[in-house]
Amino acid sequence: MTTTDDQPFDLLGIGIGPFNLSLAALADGIPDLRTAFYDQRLAFHWHPGLLIEGTTLQVPFLADLVTLADPASPWSFLNYLRTRDRLFPFYFAERFHIQRAEYDAYCRWVAEALPTTHFGHQVDTVRWNPGRALFEVDHTQLDAHGEAEALGRTYTRNLAVGIGTAPYVPEPLRLLAEAPTVPVIHSADYLKQRERLLGTPHITIVGSGQSGAEVFLDLLRARPAGREGLTWIARTPAFAPMEYSKLGLEQFTPDYAHFFHGLAEPVRDQLVPQQWQLHKGIDHDTINAIHDELYRRTLDGGWPDATLTPGVTVRTAGRMGAHVIELHLEHEQQATRTRLTTNAVVLATGYRERPLDQLLAPLDPYLRRDAAGRPRVGPDHRLLFDPAVQDTGASIYVQNADRHSHGVGAPDLGLAAWRSAVILNALTGRDPYPLPARTAFTTFGLQAATVSAYARPAGIHGS
Ligand SMILES: Cc1cc2nc3c(=O)[nH]c(=O)nc-3n(C[C@H](O)[C@H](O)[C@H](O)COP(=O)(O)OP(=O)(O)OC[C@H]3O[C@@H](n4cnc5c(N)ncnc54)[C@H](O)[C@@H]3O)c2cc1C
């Protein structure tokens, strides 16, 4: 059965992760804006496999879905606490970084209360309808078991694509991870597999980001002293801390995103990998907790049965019988290769942006691309199209799919409310959410006029 909603929306969101949920929450405050948000999942859940007890957000609670654009919104974290009669306990807890499970519960409260969110709606494709100057969105409605129930078509003038990221498994481990009998899992599935992992004599964790550290710590705490049976390896040269200095964090401001967007494409492409410590390191508290736990285990003499080695690459891997895996390892700096036998592997190997290409394939002839073939994205997070689409005013905005154009802040929850406000301001052509002109003490880049005024005597010539 196919259902068609012929009356076009002003805005249709694809995906309901934190970013489009923020957009839905702020759009809710704009009268007469007809919006809907679709997600293929049956309910809101935020990274359920990694809601390890005690883990916290890496950003303060003020980076909720709305506050940094509209502190008076009814969808703020503080208002969530008020509805739960928990404001006083939160006030005395003095916690700036809330537990991840609490953020998940807060977002679910918003997702369930907003009338515009629709779960069990998987968007299949987006087409351009030139006759109506609208986007046509085909979707599949899923039943309570996630099975296709009905097909639908929706029309919209604007889209916000917030389909997020998917777990990434490196090539040498892909076949192993796909074999169901061997416990080789991505960290995204950690909690689902935790008991099974704990039942194995030796576990290897691959990856030195926050997830790798959290999984290592959780397993370490759960194993008996002296019989930990853990190896933690990572490609990075060290188990490095995440940059958390106050001026360093200004690279997660709208000012920096604006500066980054103005840089030449090759410069932007060089910068992103250089900035890995801004988002790929481990937070100080987790590093300290790991060290404390290891140290505690030496108090009776002896060392814990845990090996932590950075600078190591997994070249290949193979299964040796039903319960043993062999990893072929290389330490490049040392020019050494070895083999490690283990009974389970947790791949904390990160996530990659879900490609837009499949969803937007019919729009390909209209889409402008950069030199590397990626969609070109305007400063207001709008995909750039040929005039045939662009000049109609219809737009597709992207959330968390624009690291190549907007820099390391693209997946940062601290920019969610701001980006939603930018999108709603651009889409409505009014300023429902006025935003400040300046957001950082650092001035990123030089003003051309300033360069010429000060620099000429010293021999620097601004353009
Ligand atoms: C464990 C973990 C912890 C993190 N902690 C922090 C943190 O503390 N601070 C921070 O700044 N960042 C953090 N991040 C990074 C980032 O904020 C999160 O990844 C965040 O979830 C990104 O939100 P999103 O809305 O882009 O996408 P997602 O949360 O990935 O949601 C995307 C949604 O789109 C849906 N979808 C995909 N395709 C379709 C389709 N075709 N049709 C319908 N629906 C579709 C998916 O079902 C999903 O629900 C963390 C990331 C991880 C993995």
The ligand as an ORCA input file, in Angstrom:
! r2SCAN-3c Opt
* xyz 0 1
  C      29.399      6.772     22.045
  C      29.432      8.166     21.523
  C      29.463      9.218     22.426
  C      29.488     10.527     21.949
  N      29.556     11.516     22.877
  C      29.640     12.781     22.447
  C      29.766     13.849     23.406
  O      29.806     13.624     24.612
  N      29.858     15.107     22.931
  C      29.843     15.378     21.594
  O      29.932     16.542     21.223
  N      29.714     14.392     20.671
  C      29.622     13.105     21.061
  N      29.517     12.109     20.132
  C      29.491     12.466     18.691
  C      28.085     12.882     18.170
  O      27.562     13.876     18.919
  C      27.112     11.729     18.145
  O      27.589     10.745     17.261
  C      25.663     12.105     17.753
  O      24.832     11.000     17.986
  C      25.524     12.543     16.314
  O      24.166     12.871     16.103
  P      23.418     12.800     14.707
  O      22.081     13.415     14.919
  O      24.275     13.362     13.642
  O      23.327     11.272     14.318
  P      22.914      9.916     15.005
  O      22.836     10.044     16.472
  O      23.809      8.885     14.419
  O      21.425      9.677     14.454
  C      21.143      9.527     13.100
  C      19.775      8.912     12.958
  O      19.440      8.849     11.574
  C      18.679      7.675     11.353
  N      18.720      7.328      9.928
  C      19.808      7.012      9.168
  N      19.431      6.776      7.893
  C      18.089      6.944      7.845
  C      17.128      6.843      6.807
  N      17.459      6.529      5.559
  N      15.818      7.061      7.101
  C      15.443      7.398      8.377
  N      16.320      7.504      9.385
  C      17.618      7.293      9.120
  C      19.334      6.651     12.260
  O      18.423      5.621     12.568
  C      19.685      7.491     13.485
  O      18.664      7.437     14.456
  C      29.489     10.792     20.553
  C      29.477      9.732     19.660
  C      29.457      8.436     20.131
  C      29.498      7.311     19.145
*
